[in-house]
């Protein structure tokens, strides 16, 4: 019984020492600062045609035309999945009625 008392007292002392040492950590030796970066302006436009206006209205706020035009050639089904992901996962504010025009436009850019 006496051994258990000493064991319990030792564990309490150990826990207290750990708790006290946790509060005495040294301040970090670095400073967190903000940095401003100016990205180059991309003048590339979506190619004219049916759906270009819908692309500019819905997609250009997040994706430059260059970014979209440099994507691998994808099928209509793949673009459908990507547009669905943009709306459902990333919450892109694209109206239901604009989705078919966006998919048609992207699919024509990427003939399969």
Protein Blocks (a to p, Z undefined) as FASTA:
>chain_A
ZZmmmmmmmmmmmmmmmmmmmmmcccdfbdcddddddddddfbdcdedehjlmmmmmmmm
mmcfklmmmpccddfklmmmmmmmmmmmnopacdfklmmmmmmmmmmmmcZZ
